[in-house]
Amino acid sequence: MTAWQRGAWVASLVLGLALGMAGCGGGEDDKPPADERLGGVAQPDTDTEVEAAADEAAPEVEPFTDEVSVGIDARLRSDRRLLVEGTTNLPRSTRLQVLVERELSGVRWQARTAVEAGGGFAAGPFGPGSGLPDGGYRITVNMPAASVQPPAVRARLGEDGQHLRGPLVQASRHGLGQVISASQRFLVGSEPRHTTDQVKVIEVE
């Protein structure tokens, strides 16, 4: 083998080794970008980003600070069934229970409702199909425990209703924190009756 042939053979060997090493490369530079791994979703490189996302607290809700107020009104429909309407400063979507009781017999009718935008609420009609007879009735509006209220309402009133205050606030009989109860006495009939109670007279429409 001549010197020229030996030189050509050595050059071919070196070139072949270089190409072989390039084909077997598995270095860090060959890894796909982070945003191309795991289905094309970029993953955080450290726990710092995860902790930062977890620490992003939801906007704080301003606690309910007013003294609770509930106004109750009622009217008789032409079929002598009672419609109850009212206003309150409780948060929108607060769940309420409206109870109508006839004083003479103790018969009760009840319905659930919720505070609407602007503070209004309504429930009914109450009474038998034949209509309510004349007499005294007591309408009571209760706010159940905060634990059964929607999350947005519970955030304002407190998990146990601890932000509620005023003469309408009382402890739940079941130990579930503070609740609300307001009542108003009504007389159904066309003629007012003499009474020392604070009572409203409802005449048939």
NUZA-890543 format. One line per field, with one value per residue: residue number from 1; y, z, x of N, C-alpha, C in turn. Coordinates in pm, whole numbers, plus 50000, padded with zeros to 5 digits. Layout:
N
marlum: c(NUM, ...);
nY: c(Y, ...);
nZ: c(Z, ...);
nX: c(X, ...);
caY: c(Y, ...);
caZ: c(Z, ...);
caX: c(X, ...);
cY: c(Y, ...);
cZ: c(Z, ...);
cX: c(X, ...);
This chain:
205
marlum: c(1, 2, 3, 4, 5, 6, 7, 8, 9, 10, 11, 12, 13, 14, 15, 16, 17, 18, 19, 20, 21, 22, 23, 24, 25, 26, 27, 28, 29, 30, 31, 32, 33, 34, 35, 36, 37, 38, 39, 40, 41, 42, 43, 44, 45, 46, 47, 48, 49, 50, 51, 52, 53, 54, 55, 56, 57, 58, 59, 60, 61, 62, 63, 64, 65, 66, 67, 68, 69, 70, 71, 72, 73, 74, 75, 76, 77, 78, 79, 80, 81, 82, 83, 84, 85, 86, 87, 88, 89, 90, 91, 92, 93, 94, 95, 96, 97, 98, 99, 100, 101, 102, 103, 104, 105, 106, 107, 108, 109, 110, 111, 112, 113, 114, 115, 116, 117, 118, 119, 120, 121, 122, 123, 124, 125, 126, 127, 128, 129, 130, 131, 132, 133, 134, 135, 136, 137, 138, 139, 140, 141, 142, 143, 144, 145, 146, 147, 148, 149, 150, 151, 152, 153, 154, 155, 156, 157, 158, 159, 160, 161, 162, 163, 164, 165, 166, 167, 168, 169, 170, 171, 172, 173, 174, 175, 176, 177, 178, 179, 180, 181, 182, 183, 184, 185, 186, 187, 188, 189, 190, 191, 192, 193, 194, 195, 196, 197, 198, 199, 200, 201, 202, 203, 204, 205);
nY: c(49881, 50211, 50528, 50729, 50591, 50485, 50722, 50809, 50606, 50633, 50885, 50828, 50656, 50823, 51009, 50837, 50760, 51005, 51065, 50855, 50909, 51145, 51055, 50904, 51080, 51196, 51410, 51691, 51897, 51785, 51745, 51790, 52112, 52245, 52310, 52136, 51891, 51631, 51620, 51869, 52062, 52303, 52236, 52322, 52396, 52393, 52362, 52608, 52759, 52615, 52647, 52922, 52954, 52822, 52987, 53205, 53376, 53375, 53659, 53858, 53851, 54097, 54109, 54073, 54350, 54508, 54578, 54332, 54354, 54296, 54324, 54263, 54195, 54141, 54016, 53948, 53733, 53723, 53475, 53440, 53344, 53373, 53596, 53646, 53902, 54074, 54266, 54285, 54335, 54136, 53937, 53895, 53605, 53473, 53210, 53165, 53084, 53085, 53106, 53057, 53083, 52993, 53141, 53051, 52775, 52667, 52562, 52527, 52669, 52651, 52772, 52783, 53034, 53288, 53563, 53825, 54026, 54354, 54313, 54212, 53966, 53692, 53479, 53209, 53127, 53104, 52886, 52705, 52551, 52650, 52896, 53141, 53163, 53436, 53592, 53572, 53567, 53458, 53553, 53430, 53480, 53302, 53265, 53001, 52810, 52919, 52719, 52587, 52767, 52928, 52924, 53189, 53350, 53242, 53310, 53582, 53603, 53444, 53130, 53023, 53205, 53419, 53687, 53810, 54042, 54216, 54265, 54062, 53842, 53517, 53228, 52916, 52643, 52398, 52410, 52520, 52763, 53115, 53236, 53383, 53529, 53663, 53806, 53880, 53986, 53935, 54033, 53886, 53990, 54192, 54386, 54589, 54473, 54520, 54538, 54497, 54425, 54466, 54481, 54407, 54475, 54286, 54323, 54172, 54161);
nZ: c(50000, 49912, 50028, 49976, 49953, 50208, 50351, 50251, 50342, 50623, 50650, 50565, 50771, 50999, 50928, 50918, 51188, 51305, 51193, 51298, 51573, 51578, 51499, 51718, 51916, 52224, 52383, 52607, 52444, 52257, 52363, 52350, 52355, 52666, 52644, 52454, 52558, 52734, 52607, 52486, 52675, 52873, 53151, 53494, 53597, 53854, 54201, 54278, 54108, 54129, 54401, 54407, 54250, 54410, 54626, 54542, 54655, 54669, 54593, 54877, 55064, 55171, 55506, 55644, 55794, 55878, 56085, 56100, 55907, 55850, 55665, 55658, 55459, 55343, 55133, 55031, 54779, 54516, 54550, 54816, 54917, 55062, 54985, 55051, 55093, 55110, 55243, 55286, 55424, 55403, 55233, 54874, 54738, 54979, 55158, 55262, 55488, 55486, 55700, 55762, 55998, 56130, 56395, 56548, 56497, 56472, 56240, 55983, 55707, 55487, 55301, 55088, 54997, 54842, 54879, 54653, 54392, 54503, 54744, 54786, 54856, 54807, 54862, 54842, 54691, 55020, 55212, 55219, 54940, 54943, 55044, 55292, 55607, 55791, 56049, 56289, 56194, 56195, 56051, 55984, 55916, 55857, 55864, 55770, 55913, 55856, 55747, 55556, 55360, 55038, 54908, 54856, 55014, 55267, 55295, 55349, 55575, 55759, 55870, 56081, 56101, 56240, 56183, 56191, 56338, 56570, 56685, 56570, 56554, 56663, 56856, 56695, 56739, 56704, 56753, 56548, 56510, 56452, 56367, 56189, 56277, 56213, 56274, 56210, 56293, 56149, 56060, 55900, 55711, 55652, 55832, 56074, 56382, 56733, 56910, 57118, 57025, 56795, 56491, 56154, 55931, 55685, 55403, 55183, 54840);
nX: c(50086, 50061, 50191, 50013, 49768, 49747, 49710, 49463, 49301, 49313, 49197, 48938, 48858, 48860, 48660, 48439, 48414, 48353, 48105, 47957, 47958, 47814, 47561, 47483, 47435, 47307, 47278, 47212, 47131, 46968, 46718, 46363, 46200, 46066, 45798, 45710, 45693, 45509, 45249, 45242, 45203, 45341, 45543, 45597, 45926, 46018, 45913, 45837, 45671, 45433, 45371, 45336, 45107, 44922, 44914, 44774, 44526, 44166, 43957, 43891, 43589, 43369, 43270, 42938, 42805, 42595, 42305, 42062, 41769, 41424, 41137, 40790, 40510, 40174, 39911, 39577, 39463, 39216, 39101, 39115, 39350, 39674, 39937, 40272, 40503, 40817, 41096, 41450, 41779, 41959, 42210, 42196, 42040, 42021, 41879, 41545, 41275, 40932, 40658, 40318, 40068, 39757, 39597, 39377, 39337, 39590, 39685, 39924, 40108, 40380, 40666, 40953, 41190, 41399, 41627, 41605, 41763, 41812, 41693, 41435, 41176, 40948, 40665, 40429, 40105, 39942, 39733, 39417, 39243, 38987, 39016, 39128, 38977, 38822, 39010, 39284, 39627, 39964, 40264, 40577, 40916, 41197, 41551, 41742, 42019, 42360, 42513, 42364, 42333, 42401, 42743, 42846, 42682, 42730, 42997, 42982, 42815, 42941, 43070, 42926, 42729, 42827, 42864, 42623, 42396, 42180, 41836, 41682, 41834, 41917, 42016, 42063, 41839, 41945, 42210, 42364, 42488, 42418, 42092, 41811, 41499, 41187, 40868, 40521, 40197, 39878, 39546, 39282, 39015, 38721, 38658, 38813, 38955, 38944, 39238, 39524, 39765, 40041, 39928, 39838, 39575, 39422, 39240, 39002, 39073);
caY: c(50000, 50332, 50630, 50803, 50504, 50481, 50850, 50812, 50511, 50696, 50994, 50766, 50603, 50936, 51062, 50742, 50769, 51133, 51053, 50761, 50977, 51243, 50983, 50848, 51190, 51200, 51513, 51778, 51986, 51716, 51731, 51886, 52221, 52206, 52324, 52031, 51766, 51602, 51660, 52007, 52154, 52336, 52200, 52403, 52333, 52382, 52369, 52748, 52803, 52548, 52712, 53056, 52943, 52782, 53099, 53310, 53367, 53433, 53792, 53853, 53897, 54185, 54049, 54144, 54430, 54582, 54515, 54266, 54406, 54218, 54380, 54162, 54244, 54033, 54058, 53838, 53728, 53714, 53344, 53444, 53282, 53480, 53615, 53713, 53973, 54141, 54322, 54260, 54375, 54017, 53927, 53832, 53457, 53413, 53124, 53197, 53000, 53165, 53024, 53123, 53001, 53044, 53141, 52979, 52630, 52623, 52506, 52600, 52652, 52705, 52768, 52834, 53138, 53343, 53707, 53863, 54150, 54465, 54280, 54166, 53823, 53665, 53338, 53183, 53161, 53017, 52864, 52596, 52588, 52724, 53029, 53159, 53226, 53553, 53560, 53615, 53484, 53505, 53523, 53427, 53462, 53248, 53237, 52881, 52822, 52955, 52598, 52544, 52880, 52920, 52963, 53333, 53404, 53194, 53386, 53713, 53591, 53364, 52987, 52998, 53324, 53504, 53829, 53860, 54112, 54285, 54198, 53947, 53732, 53425, 53104, 52803, 52541, 52276, 52436, 52545, 52903, 53215, 53239, 53500, 53503, 53784, 53770, 53987, 53936, 53992, 53998, 53873, 54021, 54323, 54483, 54588, 54425, 54590, 54455, 54572, 54379, 54535, 54393, 54467, 54421, 54257, 54311, 54097, 54248);
caZ: c(50000, 49899, 50132, 49942, 49984, 50354, 50396, 50216, 50430, 50756, 50642, 50560, 50905, 51088, 50888, 50959, 51334, 51336, 51157, 51392, 51701, 51559, 51492, 51848, 52014, 52311, 52480, 52658, 52339, 52171, 52428, 52299, 52449, 52774, 52604, 52360, 52632, 52803, 52533, 52441, 52784, 52945, 53291, 53575, 53621, 53999, 54283, 54309, 54032, 54185, 54528, 54379, 54203, 54522, 54720, 54489, 54730, 54605, 54647, 55005, 55064, 55285, 55598, 55665, 55916, 55913, 56171, 56010, 55903, 55770, 55662, 55611, 55415, 55288, 55069, 54992, 54639, 54500, 54598, 54961, 54956, 55107, 54925, 55145, 55030, 55211, 55207, 55386, 55384, 55394, 55099, 54766, 54734, 55111, 55162, 55369, 55503, 55525, 55768, 55792, 56096, 56176, 56541, 56608, 56484, 56471, 56108, 55925, 55569, 55476, 55169, 55083, 54898, 54852, 54861, 54515, 54376, 54558, 54880, 54797, 54854, 54798, 54877, 54842, 54791, 55134, 55250, 55151, 54813, 54968, 55093, 55435, 55680, 55870, 56177, 56309, 56136, 56222, 55944, 56035, 55817, 55920, 55784, 55822, 55950, 55748, 55688, 55441, 55267, 54927, 54949, 54854, 55131, 55385, 55306, 55408, 55706, 55848, 55867, 56186, 56111, 56346, 56146, 56206, 56464, 56577, 56767, 56502, 56555, 56776, 56843, 56638, 56837, 56678, 56775, 56420, 56499, 56462, 56262, 56191, 56282, 56222, 56261, 56205, 56308, 56054, 56072, 55770, 55720, 55597, 55939, 56173, 56514, 56841, 56966, 57172, 56955, 56672, 56392, 56028, 55883, 55541, 55349, 55058, 54723);
caX: c(50000, 50143, 50167, 49888, 49656, 49733, 49653, 49321, 49229, 49305, 49098, 48804, 48828, 48829, 48530, 48336, 48398, 48286, 47964, 47895, 47937, 47706, 47434, 47451, 47428, 47188, 47309, 47105, 47081, 46871, 46587, 46264, 46169, 45975, 45658, 45673, 45685, 45385, 45130, 45248, 45175, 45463, 45538, 45687, 46055, 46042, 45792, 45808, 45555, 45316, 45339, 45288, 44970, 44838, 44906, 44689, 44400, 44048, 43929, 43825, 43451, 43345, 43173, 42812, 42824, 42474, 42206, 41968, 41633, 41329, 41003, 40694, 40380, 40092, 39785, 39488, 39421, 39070, 39058, 39137, 39478, 39764, 40069, 40363, 40613, 40897, 41227, 41554, 41915, 42043, 42270, 42121, 42039, 42002, 41761, 41452, 41158, 40816, 40559, 40191, 39995, 39628, 39602, 39265, 39350, 39730, 39719, 40038, 40153, 40515, 40729, 41090, 41217, 41534, 41636, 41635, 41838, 41737, 41650, 41298, 41146, 40804, 40629, 40287, 40003, 39922, 39595, 39347, 39181, 38864, 39051, 39148, 38866, 38858, 39074, 39422, 39734, 40100, 40359, 40714, 41021, 41318, 41670, 41808, 42160, 42453, 42569, 42283, 42324, 42497, 42878, 42866, 42613, 42802, 43122, 42952, 42753, 43025, 43036, 42826, 42646, 42883, 42861, 42487, 42370, 42053, 41733, 41622, 41932, 41905, 42093, 41991, 41800, 42021, 42351, 42431, 42526, 42314, 41991, 41725, 41356, 41105, 40727, 40423, 40060, 39783, 39405, 39218, 38873, 38682, 38639, 38921, 38920, 39014, 39344, 39637, 39885, 40078, 39869, 39794, 39449, 39424, 39105, 38992, 39084);
cY: c(50123, 50428, 50706, 50722, 50495, 50609, 50857, 50720, 50569, 50806, 50939, 50714, 50713, 50993, 50970, 50747, 50896, 51126, 50960, 50825, 51078, 51175, 50929, 50955, 51186, 51304, 51597, 51864, 51921, 51702, 51831, 51994, 52177, 52212, 52224, 51896, 51754, 51660, 51804, 52108, 52178, 52303, 52287, 52327, 52314, 52388, 52513, 52796, 52742, 52616, 52851, 53053, 52908, 52898, 53213, 53298, 53431, 53569, 53782, 53914, 53982, 54124, 54137, 54218, 54505, 54505, 54458, 54329, 54320, 54286, 54280, 54230, 54128, 54091, 53933, 53847, 53718, 53579, 53328, 53360, 53394, 53479, 53695, 53775, 54043, 54196, 54293, 54312, 54257, 54003, 53859, 53681, 53392, 53333, 53156, 53094, 53087, 53073, 53108, 53030, 53069, 53030, 53053, 52828, 52578, 52560, 52594, 52569, 52713, 52689, 52825, 52939, 53187, 53492, 53736, 53988, 54266, 54438, 54232, 54015, 53806, 53516, 53326, 53141, 53057, 53004, 52751, 52645, 52668, 52865, 53036, 53221, 53349, 53509, 53608, 53514, 53545, 53458, 53534, 53402, 53419, 53237, 53114, 52907, 52850, 52832, 52548, 52657, 52861, 52971, 53114, 53400, 53367, 53272, 53521, 53703, 53520, 53220, 52950, 53117, 53424, 53653, 53890, 53932, 54186, 54205, 54077, 53824, 53648, 53300, 52994, 52700, 52413, 52297, 52463, 52692, 52996, 53213, 53365, 53455, 53635, 53745, 53893, 53925, 54011, 53948, 53996, 53899, 54162, 54429, 54474, 54539, 54500, 54494, 54544, 54531, 54468, 54444, 54473, 54398, 54405, 54240, 54237, 54194, 54253);
cZ: c(50000, 50011, 50104, 49977, 50134, 50407, 50368, 50308, 50571, 50757, 50639, 50696, 51001, 51058, 50932, 51108, 51373, 51307, 51254, 51526, 51692, 51559, 51627, 51955, 52094, 52417, 52516, 52549, 52253, 52235, 52369, 52401, 52550, 52732, 52500, 52427, 52699, 52731, 52492, 52549, 52862, 53093, 53370, 53605, 53770, 54071, 54311, 54237, 54087, 54314, 54506, 54333, 54318, 54619, 54668, 54553, 54651, 54668, 54777, 54995, 55189, 55377, 55610, 55798, 55960, 56013, 56080, 56022, 55810, 55780, 55598, 55572, 55353, 55224, 55030, 54844, 54634, 54547, 54749, 55004, 54972, 55031, 55023, 55066, 55139, 55156, 55320, 55333, 55386, 55251, 54999, 54768, 54872, 55112, 55285, 55373, 55556, 55581, 55798, 55883, 56134, 56327, 56604, 56608, 56491, 56340, 56044, 55778, 55560, 55334, 55181, 54974, 54917, 54825, 54718, 54511, 54425, 54696, 54895, 54802, 54852, 54811, 54878, 54705, 54901, 55162, 55173, 55021, 54830, 55019, 55243, 55499, 55755, 56002, 56181, 56252, 56173, 56109, 56001, 55921, 55890, 55818, 55843, 55850, 55830, 55679, 55568, 55339, 55152, 54972, 54955, 54974, 55258, 55405, 55371, 55550, 55808, 55849, 55971, 56202, 56212, 56312, 56159, 56340, 56454, 56655, 56701, 56507, 56681, 56750, 56785, 56745, 56820, 56694, 56649, 56401, 56511, 56341, 56280, 56200, 56302, 56200, 56266, 56213, 56211, 56090, 55933, 55787, 55670, 55704, 56038, 56308, 56618, 56903, 57017, 57104, 56836, 56557, 56270, 55983, 55731, 55492, 55216, 54941, 54645);
cX: c(50089, 50108, 50039, 49766, 49632, 49669, 49503, 49240, 49210, 49199, 48956, 48763, 48787, 48691, 48416, 48310, 48323, 48138, 47891, 47867, 47824, 47571, 47390, 47435, 47300, 47206, 47189, 47047, 46975, 46734, 46489, 46239, 46064, 45830, 45616, 45664, 45549, 45265, 45129, 45217, 45302, 45446, 45634, 45815, 46082, 45909, 45752, 45683, 45426, 45273, 45283, 45143, 44876, 44816, 44820, 44551, 44287, 44020, 43851, 43684, 43430, 43239, 43048, 42821, 42699, 42388, 42097, 41828, 41548, 41193, 40907, 40563, 40305, 39968, 39707, 39455, 39269, 39016, 39081, 39257, 39579, 39896, 40154, 40477, 40693, 41026, 41325, 41688, 42011, 42097, 42177, 42143, 42032, 41872, 41676, 41339, 41044, 40708, 40435, 40112, 39864, 39623, 39495, 39287, 39494, 39772, 39828, 40056, 40291, 40569, 40869, 41103, 41360, 41530, 41678, 41720, 41753, 41681, 41508, 41288, 40995, 40781, 40477, 40236, 39989, 39772, 39532, 39285, 39054, 38889, 39063, 39024, 38914, 38922, 39217, 39521, 39868, 40191, 40500, 40810, 41148, 41431, 41737, 41956, 42249, 42509, 42491, 42264, 42424, 42635, 42900, 42799, 42687, 42932, 43099, 42898, 42842, 42978, 42930, 42732, 42697, 42883, 42722, 42471, 42237, 41951, 41669, 41713, 41912, 41987, 42006, 41959, 41881, 42172, 42431, 42465, 42406, 42220, 41906, 41579, 41283, 40960, 40639, 40284, 39969, 39643, 39344, 39069, 38846, 38664, 38754, 38870, 39003, 39115, 39455, 39767, 39915, 40034, 39831, 39666, 39455, 39281, 39109, 38996, 38953);
